[in-house]
Amino acid sequence: MGKKIGVGLDIGSSLVKVVEMELGKKTTILNYGISAFLPDVIVDGEVMDREVVVDTIRNLFESKGIKRKDVITAMSGKGVITKKITMEKMKESEAKVQIRWEAEQHIPFDINDVTLDFEIVNPDAGENQMEVILAAAKKESVHSYVALLQETGLNPVIVDYGAFAVQNAFEANYEISTNELVALINIGSEKTNINFVMNGISHFTRDISVASNSCSQKLQRDLGLSLENATSVLKGEKIEEVDEASLLGVYKGWGEELAVGIDRTLPYLPGEMEKMDRIYLSGGGANIKGISDFLGERFGTPCEGLNPLKNIAYNPILFGTENPELIAPLLTQAVGLALRGRG
């Protein structure tokens, strides 16, 4: 029997990331790649230039020598909804029949226009009840996304939800304390996804618009930087005309906007979840200077970058001159997707 290999493909609005992993007793990264899209190729999760996206993905796989065509990928955005619901306790086979009716009560789309999936996360929620994560995606969005990947020559064997892939990467790398409310905050280019997890169960997810691009825009607006210089600064490069104090001032202002966005999601949590016990940051925005310290102080909660390679083996040569600790947050979702290949 051959070794199990998982290929996780994370298509963001500004970057596409791929991770190829061997999934055995010792999980090992075999290969990875990151490629940038041209500006405005993907806007608000919508593909504006299909041909460029297809070429970028195809070229990334070719340049990294990744031959496998079966990939695990994810969708997110307005066409995808997830919700934790409580329903009458039943077998999974019975729930498959019942879930369509349950979804009609909770999903604001026409039930005939969506693809449904579910997972029983707590089979004994008391009083003959169980807790279920319900996921619904518009069929049109799913079909378009799958067709796009097929144009690149790839075969999407699983289409997951981005927030759950980040959670998967987290759970593979960190010890989870009982009854601890963890906020997994994935800071992308156009949006930040927040996933509140306790005891391995996602209790609420939400996208907010404060993200890396809004930080870049703030740098341009407040410090008069060009887009190119703002992008360089966000990567940690030094620009002569920018002093450290001014830079940190902008980051603090942006961090407060992010914190307000997080604050606004907290009332949606179940009543017993009063305070976040721990915050983990992922995505490119996790590398913005001082953001972990700022959010930690703002919420009075330990906050750190999520390292999806913490318990995963890799040859340092794979990263060349790049610092794995800086690359790792960008790969979080792709790692979580690749891990789904375990079955």
N, C-alpha and C positions, 0 to 999 in steps of 0.2 A: 504494500500500500504506500503510495507516494505521500510526501509531506504536504500538510495543509498550508495553502498560501492564500492570504487575503490581500486584495488590492482596494484601498480606500481612495475615493476620488471626491474631493471637496471643491465645488465650483462656487467661488465667491463673486462679488461684483467687481473686484479689482485684481484678484489673484486666483489661479487654479492651482490646487495642491494635490499631489498624489503620493501615497505611501504603499509600498509593497512589503508585506511582512510574512515571516514564517511563523505559523501558529502551532506550537507544540508545547512540551513541558517547559521549554525555554522559548519565550516569545522574542523574536529577533527582527529588527528592521533590516531588510535586504537592500532597499533602494528607496529614494524619495526624490521628488522634484517639485519646484515652484516656478510658475511662469506668470508674468503680468499681462493682463488684458490692456488694450488701448483704452483711453478714456471714453466713457459713455457707450461702451459696447454692451454692458449690462447695467440697466438703471432700474432701481426699485424692484430688483429680482426679475425684471423682464429683459429678455434677450433682444437687443436692438439690431445687432448685426450677426446673424446666425453663422454666416460663412467664416467670419473672423474667429468666433468662438470655437467652431469645429476645427479650424486650422491650428489654433493655439493649443488645443487639447491634443490633437494628433501629433503636432511637433514636439510637445512635451514628452509624450510616451516614446517617440522615436529617439529624441536626444538623450533620454535616460536609459534607453535600451530595455524598456519594460515590454515584454512580449505578450503577457497574459491579457486576454480580452474580457474575461469576466470581472466586472468591477462592482463594488458596493458604493452607492452614492446617497445623497440626501437632498431633500427639498425643504424649503422654508418659505416664509413670506405670506402674503395675503391669501393665497390659494390653499393654505394648509392650516388646519385647526386641530389642536389637541386639548383634551379636557379630561379631568379625573371625575368619574361619576360613581355613584353608589347604586347598585341594582340588586335584585333578589338573588340569593345564593343559588347557583346551579352549576352543572358540569360545563366544561368548555364547549363541548359539542352542542349543548342546548343554547349556550350564550351566543354561538354563531348565528343561530336563527333569531334570537331575541334582540341582538345588538342593533339591527336595522331600525326597529321600532324605537329603541332607546335613543339612537342617534337623531331621529326626527325631532325628539324633544329638546335636544341640546345643540344641534348644528344649524347655523343660520343660512345654509345652502339647501337647494332642492335635493332631496335624498337620492333622486334618480341621476343627479349630475355629479355624484361624488364616489370615490373609491374609499371603502372603509377598512379599518383594521383595529384590533383591540388587543390588550394584554391584561390578564387578571393579575393585579399587583398585590392584592390583599384578599385571599379567599375567605377570610373569617373576620369581617368588620363588625360582627355582633348583630344580634336580632335577625338572624337568617339573611344577612346582607354581605355583599362582597364589593371591593373597590376595583374599578376597572379604568385603565387609561384608554380613552377613545381617540383615535386619530382619523381625520377625514381630509382628503385632498380632492380638489376638483379634477374630474376625469380628463377634462381638456388640458389642464396643466400637466398632469402626469403623462398623458400620451405625447404631448409636445416635448417634454423633457426627455422621455425615453427615446423618441425619434431623433432628437438632437444627438444623443450619445451613440445611437446606432449609425448615424451619419459619420461619426469619427471612426467607426469600425469596432466599437466597444459593445459589450453585452451587459447591461445593468441587471444583475441577478437579484439585487435587493435595493429598494429605494426607501431609505430611512428618513427620519426627521432630524434635522441638524442638532437641536438641543439634546436629543437622546444620544446622539453620537458623542457629544462632549461629555455627557454623563457616563457613558460607557468607558471613555478614556480615563476619566477621573476614578471610577471604581476599580479599574485595572491597576491603578498606581498608588492609591491611598487607602489607609485603614479608615474604615467608616465607624464612627462612634454612635452608639445607640441613642436615639432621640435627639440627635444634634441636627439643627437646621442649617444646611449648607446652601449658599447662593453660588451657583456656577454662572459666571458672567463672561460671555464670549463677545469681545469687542471687535467687530468687523469694520469694513470701510464705510458702509452706508447705514448699518444698523447694529445695535447691541442686543443680543438675546440673553434674557435672564431666566434661569431655571432653578426653582427652589426644590431641594431634595432633602428628604428625611427618611432614614431607614431604607434606603435604596428605592424609594418611591418619589416620582416627580409629582409635586403637589400643585404647581402652577408655573406656566411659562408665559413670557411676554416679550415682544420686540419693542425697543424704543429707538428713536431717531438720533440720539446723541451717540456718535461713533467717531472713528478715526478721521473721516472726512470733515466732520464738524470741527474737530480740533485743528485740522489743517486750515480750514477757512478762518478760524479764529486767529491763527498765527499770521495769516495773510492780512486780515483786517486790522488787528491790533499792533502788529510790528511792521507792517508794510512789506512783507516778504512776497516773493514770487511763488507760484505754485511749486516750481522746481526746488527752491530753497526750503519751503515749508516741508516738503516731502523729505528732503535730506535731513532736516532738523529732527523730524519725527523718527527717523531711523537712528538717531543718536550722533549724527555727524555734526561737527562744529562749523558754524558760519561766522566769519569775522565780525560782521556788523551786528551780531546778536549777542548781548551779554546774558550771562546765566540768570541773573535776577529777573530780568524782563521775561525770559523764557519760562521760568518757574511760575511767574505771576500768571501767564497765559494758561499754563497747565493747571494751575490751581482753580482758575475761573472755569475752565472746561470740566475739571473734576467735580466742581460743585454742580454744574448742569447735569452731569452723569448721576451724581448722588441724588439729585431731585427726581430724576427719572426712576431711579431704584426705589426711592421713598414712595412714589406714587403707586408702585406695584404691591407694596406690603399690605395694604388693607384687603387685598383679594385673597390673602392666605387664610386658612382655617383659623378660628379664634384662638386655639391653644398655641399657635405659633406666633409668639409675640415679638421675638427678636432673632436676627440671624446670629448663629454661633460662629460661623466661619465663612469667609468669602474667598473664592478662587477665581482668578482672572485668566482668560485665554484669548486667542486671536491676536492680530497684529497690535491692537491697542493696548494689550497687556504690557508692552515694552515701553510705553510712554513714561518718561522719567517721573518718578515720585508718585505715580497714580496708586500703587498698592498702599504706600504709607498714608496718602491723603484719605483714601476710602476707609482704611483701618481706623484712623483717628476720627473721621467724620461719624462713623457708625459705632465706634467703641468695640470693634470686632477684629480679630486677627484676619489679615488679608494678605494673600500672596499669589504669585503667578502659578498657574497650573502647569506642571511639568509632565506631559504625556509620555515621556521617555524614562521616568523615574525608575520603573521596574521592568523596563524593556531593554534588551541587549542591543548593542550596535557597535560597529567598528568605527572609531573616531575618524578614520580616513574617509569615511563616507561623506563627512561634512567639509572636507578640504580645509580651507582657511576660515570657513564660517564658524561662529561660536554656537555650538548646539543649544546652549541655554537661551540664545536669542531667537534661534530658528524654531525651537520646540513649541512655543505658544501658537505659532502659525499652523503647526501640523496637528493640533489637538483634535479637530473634527475628523481629519483624514485618518488619524490613528484609531479613533473610536469606530469609524466605519470599517476599517480593515479588520478590526477585532471581531466584527460580526461574522467574519468568514469561518469562525470556529463552529458555527451552526448551533 
